[in-house]
Amino acid sequence: MKPILQIQNLSIQLEAHPVLENVFFEAFENQFVAIIGPNGAGKTVLIKTLLGLIKPSQGSMTLWGEPLSQNISPIGYVPQTKTLSRHFPALASELVLNGLKGVWPFRISKDEKKLVFQNLEQVGAAHLIDRPLTSLSGGELQRIYLARALIRNPRLVLLDEPATGIDTVGESDMYSLLEDYRKKIKAVIIMSTHDLEVASHHAHSVLLLNQKQICFGPAKKVLTKENLYRAFGHDTHVHH
């Protein structure tokens, strides 16, 4: 079985300063990969590099055997920091459709609205289709961003700290939605998170970072007391 995503000897520098060194991991069809590490470990930088927003200084990245930079397969992305102002006068439907068009949709056709409804429905948010963004809670807005990320049915989905700003119930719902989508599409889901419990219970593989790769493999192998101490510099506990 060949990996869908393969990262080899990846190093990244920003303004001549090393941010990540010698990262290597792979992800297979229908897998959930969690990226764990302290603040400043390079998790967001790695996600942005996978998106093509940052150019690595060394190493290779392939998706379905082709260089990631040349691959035209859609990639879903849910950012940690929402760049769109919550006060922007827009509807949920417009934000979701933006994920398909890549530009802001000033008009939405009947067929486009049907597609938006279907994508909101799969994340349990069809009732929000005509709601203004200003009226949404953190959990509701995260569902809209998730629908936006999934509208092109990507088989690679990248999420950067997706639980930021949502409550425990919303977080649990979001992981259930991601699991359903992963199984339905046989997608690869790669998520950066601070939550060791989430990584332990949801991820098939865990990449533990602190500017350098500490360990990669099954959660039980990676999330040991010794490895977590190497990454965080203090005792960190996780229930398996």
C-alpha positions as CSV (number, residue, x, y, z in Angstrom):
1,M,0.0,0.0,0.0
2,K,1.6,3.3,-1.1
3,P,1.3,6.4,1.0
4,I,-0.9,9.2,-0.3
5,L,1.3,11.9,1.3
6,Q,5.0,11.4,1.8
7,I,7.4,14.0,3.4
8,Q,11.1,13.3,3.3
9,N,14.0,15.2,5.0
10,L,11.9,18.4,5.1
11,S,13.6,21.5,6.6
12,I,12.2,25.0,6.6
13,Q,13.8,28.4,7.2
14,L,12.1,31.7,7.7
15,E,14.3,34.8,7.3
16,A,17.4,32.6,7.4
17,H,16.3,31.1,10.8
18,P,15.7,27.4,11.0
19,V,12.1,26.6,12.0
20,L,11.9,22.9,11.2
21,E,14.6,20.4,10.6
22,N,14.6,17.0,9.0
23,V,10.9,16.1,9.2
24,F,9.8,12.9,7.6
25,F,6.5,11.1,7.7
26,E,3.9,9.5,5.5
27,A,0.1,9.2,5.5
28,F,-2.0,6.5,3.9
29,E,-5.6,6.4,2.7
30,N,-8.3,6.8,5.4
31,Q,-5.8,7.9,8.0
32,F,-5.9,10.6,10.7
33,V,-2.5,12.2,11.5
34,A,-2.1,14.5,14.5
35,I,0.8,17.0,14.7
36,I,1.7,17.7,18.4
37,G,4.2,20.1,19.9
38,P,4.5,23.2,22.1
39,N,3.9,26.8,20.9
40,G,6.7,27.7,18.5
41,A,7.3,24.0,17.6
42,G,6.6,24.7,13.9
43,K,3.2,23.0,13.6
44,T,1.5,25.9,11.7
45,V,4.6,26.4,9.6
46,L,4.4,22.7,8.5
47,I,0.7,23.0,7.7
48,K,1.4,26.1,5.6
49,T,4.2,24.4,3.8
50,L,2.0,21.5,2.9
51,L,-0.4,24.1,1.5
52,G,2.3,25.5,-0.7
53,L,2.3,28.8,1.2
54,I,5.9,28.4,2.5
55,K,8.7,27.0,0.4
56,P,10.9,24.4,2.1
57,S,14.7,24.9,2.1
58,Q,15.3,21.2,1.9
59,G,13.5,17.9,1.3
60,S,10.6,16.6,-0.8
61,M,6.8,16.5,-0.5
62,T,4.8,14.2,-2.7
63,L,1.0,13.6,-3.0
64,W,-0.1,10.5,-4.9
65,G,3.5,10.2,-6.0
66,E,3.7,13.6,-7.6
67,P,5.5,16.7,-6.2
68,L,3.1,18.4,-3.9
69,S,3.7,21.8,-5.6
70,Q,2.6,20.3,-9.0
71,N,-0.4,18.3,-7.7
72,I,-3.8,19.7,-8.8
73,S,-5.9,17.6,-6.4
74,P,-8.0,19.7,-4.1
75,I,-6.8,20.1,-0.5
76,G,-9.2,21.2,2.2
77,Y,-7.9,23.6,4.8
78,V,-9.3,25.0,8.1
79,P,-7.1,27.7,9.5
80,Q,-6.5,28.4,13.1
81,T,-6.8,32.1,12.8
82,K,-9.9,33.2,10.8
83,T,-8.6,36.0,8.6
84,L,-12.2,37.1,7.6
85,S,-13.6,39.6,10.2
86,R,-16.6,38.3,12.1
87,H,-18.1,41.7,11.4
88,F,-17.8,41.3,7.6
89,P,-21.4,41.7,6.2
90,A,-21.6,38.2,4.6
91,L,-23.7,35.1,4.8
92,A,-22.6,31.6,5.7
93,S,-23.6,30.4,2.2
94,E,-21.2,32.9,0.7
95,L,-18.2,31.8,2.8
96,V,-18.8,28.2,2.0
97,L,-19.1,28.8,-1.8
98,N,-15.8,30.8,-1.6
99,G,-14.1,27.5,-0.9
100,L,-15.2,26.3,-4.3
101,K,-14.7,29.4,-6.4
102,G,-11.6,30.9,-4.8
103,V,-13.1,34.3,-5.1
104,W,-15.9,36.0,-3.2
105,P,-19.3,35.0,-4.7
106,F,-21.4,38.2,-5.1
107,R,-24.2,36.2,-6.6
108,I,-25.2,32.6,-5.9
109,S,-27.1,30.5,-8.5
110,K,-29.8,28.0,-7.6
111,D,-27.4,25.1,-8.3
112,E,-24.7,26.7,-6.3
113,K,-27.0,27.2,-3.3
114,K,-28.1,23.5,-3.5
115,L,-24.4,22.5,-3.4
116,V,-23.7,24.8,-0.4
117,F,-26.8,23.3,1.3
118,Q,-25.5,19.8,0.8
119,N,-22.1,20.6,2.2
120,L,-23.6,22.4,5.2
121,E,-25.9,19.5,5.8
122,Q,-23.0,17.0,6.0
123,V,-21.5,19.1,8.8
124,G,-24.8,19.5,10.6
125,A,-25.2,23.2,9.7
126,A,-27.8,23.4,6.9
127,H,-30.0,25.6,9.1
128,L,-27.2,28.2,9.1
129,I,-27.1,28.7,5.3
130,D,-28.7,32.2,5.3
131,R,-27.4,33.3,8.6
132,P,-25.0,36.3,8.7
133,L,-21.5,35.5,10.0
134,T,-21.9,38.2,12.7
135,S,-24.7,36.1,14.3
136,L,-22.7,32.8,14.6
137,S,-21.1,31.3,17.7
138,G,-17.6,30.0,17.6
139,G,-18.7,26.5,17.1
140,E,-21.2,27.4,14.3
141,L,-18.5,29.4,12.5
142,Q,-16.1,26.5,12.7
143,R,-18.8,24.3,11.0
144,I,-19.1,26.8,8.2
145,Y,-15.3,26.8,7.7
146,L,-15.3,23.0,7.7
147,A,-18.1,23.0,5.1
148,R,-16.0,25.5,3.1
149,A,-12.9,23.2,3.3
150,L,-14.9,20.1,2.2
151,I,-16.9,21.5,-0.6
152,R,-14.5,20.2,-3.3
153,N,-14.5,16.7,-1.7
154,P,-10.8,16.8,-1.0
155,R,-9.0,13.6,-0.1
156,L,-6.4,15.6,1.9
157,V,-7.7,17.8,4.7
158,L,-5.4,20.0,6.7
159,L,-6.6,21.6,10.0
160,D,-4.6,24.0,12.1
161,E,-5.8,23.9,15.8
162,P,-9.5,23.5,14.7
163,A,-10.8,23.4,18.3
164,T,-9.7,26.9,19.0
165,G,-12.6,29.1,20.2
166,I,-15.2,26.3,20.4
167,D,-16.7,24.6,23.5
168,T,-16.4,21.0,24.5
169,V,-19.6,19.9,22.9
170,G,-18.8,21.7,19.6
171,E,-15.3,20.1,19.7
172,S,-16.7,16.6,20.1
173,D,-19.2,17.2,17.3
174,M,-16.4,18.4,15.0
175,Y,-14.3,15.3,15.5
176,S,-17.3,13.1,14.8
177,L,-17.9,15.0,11.6
178,L,-14.3,14.6,10.6
179,E,-14.3,10.9,11.3
180,D,-17.5,10.5,9.2
181,Y,-16.0,12.4,6.3
182,R,-12.7,10.4,6.5
183,K,-14.5,7.1,6.4
184,K,-16.8,8.3,3.6
185,I,-14.1,9.7,1.3
186,K,-11.2,7.5,2.6
187,A,-9.5,10.9,3.1
188,V,-6.2,11.7,4.8
189,I,-6.8,14.2,7.7
190,I,-3.8,16.0,9.1
191,M,-4.4,18.2,12.1
192,S,-2.2,20.2,14.4
193,T,-3.4,20.3,18.0
194,H,-2.3,20.9,21.6
195,D,-4.7,18.3,22.8
196,L,-2.9,15.0,23.7
197,E,-6.2,13.3,24.4
198,V,-7.6,14.0,21.0
199,A,-4.4,12.8,19.4
200,S,-4.4,9.6,21.5
201,H,-8.1,8.8,20.7
202,H,-8.5,9.9,17.1
203,A,-5.1,9.7,15.4
204,H,-3.8,6.6,13.6
205,S,-0.3,8.3,13.7
206,V,1.2,11.2,15.6
207,L,4.0,13.5,14.6
208,L,5.7,15.0,17.7
209,L,7.7,18.1,17.0
210,N,9.7,20.8,18.6
211,Q,11.5,22.5,15.7
212,K,13.0,19.0,15.1
213,Q,11.1,15.8,14.7
214,I,10.9,14.0,18.1
215,C,9.0,10.9,16.9
216,F,6.4,9.7,14.4
217,G,4.3,6.6,14.6
218,P,1.2,5.2,16.5
219,A,0.0,7.3,19.4
220,K,0.9,4.7,22.0
221,K,4.5,4.6,20.7
222,V,4.9,8.4,20.3
223,L,3.0,9.8,23.3
224,T,5.3,8.3,26.0
225,K,6.4,10.2,29.0
226,E,10.0,10.3,27.7
227,N,9.0,11.7,24.2
228,L,6.7,14.3,25.7
229,Y,9.4,15.5,28.0
230,R,11.8,15.8,25.1
231,A,9.1,17.9,23.2
232,F,7.7,20.0,26.0
233,G,10.5,20.0,28.6
234,H,8.2,19.0,31.4
235,D,6.0,16.1,32.5
236,T,2.9,15.9,30.4
237,H,0.4,13.1,30.9
238,V,-2.0,11.5,28.4
239,H,-4.6,8.8,29.0
240,H,-4.5,5.9,26.4
